[in-house]
Amino acid sequence: MNAFATFSGLILMCLAKELIAVCPAGRDYIGPCVGSSCPQGNYCNVNKDGASGDCCSGAEPIVVTAAPCVDQLSDCPKNVALCNVDSYRVFMTAKCPKTCNRCVVTNCTDANTLCTQWAAQGFCQSSFYTTAHKQTYCRATCGYC
């Protein structure tokens, strides 16, 4: 194999890495993680293989991890109808996860870093935005996990 072929192969590998980088929507691929670290202001998004990761722009998304699936309130079952009411979704997911069938979701993240601010302004309860929009952009913050 000549030097040109080797060099060309390396360039193609680097380009392929850029094309398959795994960063959430709205985040830019910065480069590979060094260990599990990235330049300041970015975060390491670990790949499915668990051995490598990609540096993505911005702060790390909110991640909701699985917890024991139990209702925190005794009257959750009699209020099951509130599970899918937008104005109660976040509350019912937090207080009645078993009744609302919202347990055992791992790696639930928001796709947008502004979800906390949007939620404070009523995004999660708004009927103007569809459930699909809420799930796509602010899944964790709006309680769709």
ROMARLO-524388 format. One record per residue: x, y, z of N, C-alpha, C, O, CB in turn. Coordinates in steps of 0.02 Angstrom, whole numbers, plus 50000, padded with zeros to 5 digits. Glycine has a CB too. Layout:
<gubas>
XYZXYZXYZXYZXYZ...
</gubas>
This chain:
<gubas>
500434994150000500005000050000500455006250000500925006650040499515000050061500315010949956500735016849952500525022050004499995021450035500715019849882500935027150012500805032250063500165036150048499805038150094501405037050067500025037449984499425041149965498795037349986498325040250012499415042549890498795030849974498215026749992498105026650067497545027150091498305019549966498655026150105498615026250178498345032950202497895033150244499305024850210498615038350175498395045050194497655046150176497275048850215498835050450161497465043950116496775044650094496305040650139495755042950156496695042150021496525034750159496115030650204496015034050271495465033950299496445023950215496535037250297496475040850361495985046650355495585047850400497165043350384496025050250300495575055950290494855053350286494405056350317495755059750225494735047950250494065045150245493805042850313493225043750329494055039350196494245039850353494045037750420493835043750462493335043450498494615033850455494215049150458494045055150496493385058150472492975060150513494615060350491493285058350407492665060950380492075056550400491545059150417492695061550304492175050050399491645045450419491465046550491490875046450509491855038150407491965047550534491845048850605491415055050613490945055150653492505049550644491565060350574491165066450578490445065050557489975067850586491475071850533490355060850506489685059550481489265055350527488645055950527489735056250414489575050950567489195046550611489215048750684488995045050728489445039450605489475054650696489505057050765488805057150795488315058650762489815064150768488775055450859488125054950893488065060650943488285060151000488045048150928487755066050922487595071650966486855072950960486565072250906488025078150949486525074951015485805076351012485655081950963486085085950945485545078251082485035082150941484815087450895484975094250924484865095450983484055086850881485225098650883485395105350904486085106050935486285111550955484885107750953486455100550939487135100650966487625099350910487485095350865487215095351023488195102550912488715101550861489225096450885489385096050944489065108250845489475092450838490015087750851490655091650855490825095250807490045082050797491025091150910491645094750920492245090450901492715092750869491705097150993492225084150921492765079450909492705073750959492215073350996493465082850916493185069150959493145063451005493285065651077493645070451089493635057950985492995062051125493135063151195493855060851209494095056151179492625059451242494185064151255494845062051278494725059151347494605062751395495375068051280494755052451351494525049051411493775050051412493425047551368494875051851477493525053451462492815055251463492735062851469492235065351495492455051751523493245066451443493235073751449493225077051381493425074151330493845076051489492995083351381492965087451321493195094451340493235096151399492245087551290493345098651289493525105551304492975108951344492385107251338493675109451239493165113851385492685117351427492095120051387492185122551332493035123051465491495119351415490895121651382490565116351339490055117651307491045127651340490855110351337490595104751298490555098751344490805098851400491035103351236490245093351320490185087351361490305081151319490255081251258489495086951395490465075651354490605069251320489955065151317489685063251368491155065351358489725063851256489135059751244489395052751229489635051451174488695062651184489345048151277489635041451270489255037551218488635037451217489625037751338489625034251173489325030251120489045023751147489185021851203489835028851065488645020351105488325014151126488815008751147488655004451188487895011551070489425008951119489925003951137490195005051208490515000551236490505004051088490065010851237490275012351305491015013651312491235015651366490075006751350491405012451260492125013151264492365019751235492925021851248492465007451228491945023151196492155029351165491575034351169491015032651188492375028251092491735040451151491215045551153491375051351108491935052051083491105047951223490885055651098490955061551056490845067751098490385068051138490465061350997491275072751088491175079151121490625082851083490665083751022491835083351124490125084951120489565088651091489545095551122489725096551180488885084851102489315100451083489305107351107488785108251162488275104851164489165112051049488925113051206488455114851258488515110751321488955106551328487765114351232488045112051367488035108451431487715101651421487325100651375487645112551484487875097051465487605090251461486845090451472486605093951516487935085651513486465086751430485745086651438485535083551505485915079851536485415082751381484935085251526484655082251586484525074851573484215073151522484005085951609484745070651618484625063451610484215061051669484385062351727485295059551604483685057551655483265054651707483405047151708483315043751658482495056051695483635044751765483795037551770483225033851804482815036751840484455036551808483215027451793482685023351821482715023151897483265022851926482715016151793482155023451929482095023052001481595017652017481245015251972481885030052033481545015552080481035010552096480355013152075480185018952085481045008952173479965008752046479315010752019478775010252072478455005052079479125006551957478685015552109478165015752161477825022552159478125027652145478475014352232477185022452175476805028752181476985031852249477065028352299476035027552175477045038452250477205041952312476575044052350476605045952408477635047952297476005043752317475375045752348474895039952348474865036052300475065051852311474505039152401474045033452406473445033952360473145028852343473815032852478473265040052339472665040752297472815041052222472395043352183472285046852318473405038952202473585038852131473095034752089472865037152037474285036152121472935028552110472485024552067471805027852053471545027151998472365017852100471535031352101470875034452088470925040752046470425043452023470535036052155471545043152034471655049051992472005047351927472315051751895472065054252030471975041151906472315038851846472125042851784472535043551739472165031451834471525045551782471305049551724471725055851715471745058651660470575051451731472065058151767472475064151763473165062851731473515067651715472565067151832473345056551723474015054851697474155058051629474715060051616474075047351690473655058651587473755061351519473465068251509473405070551452473455056651470473295071651563473075078551559473695082951561474075082651610472565080351617473805087051509474425090951504474595094751567475185094951587474375095651447474115097951599474255102051658474455097851719474705100651768473655106351674474335091351717474515086951773475085082051755475325078551800473905082951795475295081851692475775076751669476415076551711476605071151734475955078051597476735082151722477365082251760477245079951832477615075851858477685089251758476715082651863476555080951932476405073451938476675070051982475955085051957475965070851895475765063851899476345059051884476405053751913475185062451851476785061051838477365056851822477825056451882478105051151897477745059651761477915062051917478355062151975478055058652035478405054952071478525069351994477415059652047477085057052108476755050252098476675046552147476585061952132476555048552037476175042352024476455038451964476075036651919475435044052012477115037151963477395033951903477125026951890477055024951833478145033551910476975023151943476715016351934476015016551904475875013151855476715012552001475585020551933474895021251908474875023751836474475021451796474495025951954475315028551820475325031551753475735027551703475805029451645475595038551757476015021851725476415017551682477005021251651477115020951590475975014551627477375024851693477945028751669478585026851707478935031151733477815036251676478715020451709479295017951745479805014851698479665013451640479085012951798480405013851724480945010251692481145013051624481255009351577480755002951684481175019551619481455022651559482145025251579482215029351624480995028351531482645022851544483325025151558483555029751502483305029451446483805019251567484035033851518484345038151469483845042851436483885044151376484695034051416483385045351475482885050051450483185057151453483355059551507482215049651491483235060351396483545066851393483125071951355482695070051315484235066451362483255078251369482955083651330483405084851269484015084351275482885090151373483105086351213483485087751152483685095151148484115096951109483085085851090483385099251189483515106451187483735108851257483425107051307482905110351163484245112951259484505115451323484045120651355484145122351413485195118351313483555123151319483115128351346482485125551378482045129451397482925133051291482425119051384481805115951409481605118451478481015119551491481875108551411482075119351523481915121751590481585128651587481075129851620482555122051634481865133051546481565139751538480875139251504480405142551524482025144351498480835134951452480195134151417479655131551465479085133851464480275129451357479845126651506479365123651553479115129051602478525129251619479685117751592479575133351625479385138651672478895143551639478515146951674480015142451696478915143951573478465148451536477835144851511477435147751475478825151551477477745138551532477135134951516477145130351456476625127751436476615139851506477735129151427477785124851368477475117951379477095115551337478515124051348477625114751435477405107951448476645107451455476355102251438477735105151510476325112651480475595112551491475215115651433474595115051430475425116051555475555118951388475225122651334474875117951285475145112851264475725126851297474265119751266473905115951215474095118351144473895115251095473135116551225474475123751140474695126251075475195121451043475185120450983475015133251083475625118351085476125113651060475855106551065475515104851113476785114251100475995102451015475755095551015476155091351064476715093151084475795092550945475875085751084476235081051127476865078751092477385077951124475785074951144476835077851027477435075750989477995080850994478575078951002477255074550915477825087350990478335092550998478645092251068479255092651075478025099550986478225091551118478465091351187478925085351198479445085851230477875091051236478735079551171479135073451178479785074051139480305071651162478745067351154479775077251081480365077951040480885082551071481475080951072480185080450971480665088251096481135093351120481275093051195481845094251215480875100051102480785091551236480865092051309480595085951345480215086551393480525098351335480775080151322480505073851347480585073151423480105071351458480845068051313481175074451449481305073651521480945079051561480595077551610482055073751536481045085251542480755090851579479995090651582479695092251633480985097351549479685088651526478945088551523478655082051551478045081251550478715089451452479065077451575478815071451608478585065951561478115062251579478265073351652478885065251503478695059951457479145053851462479185049851415478705062551386479485053051517479935047351525479595041851565479895036551577480595049451559
</gubas>
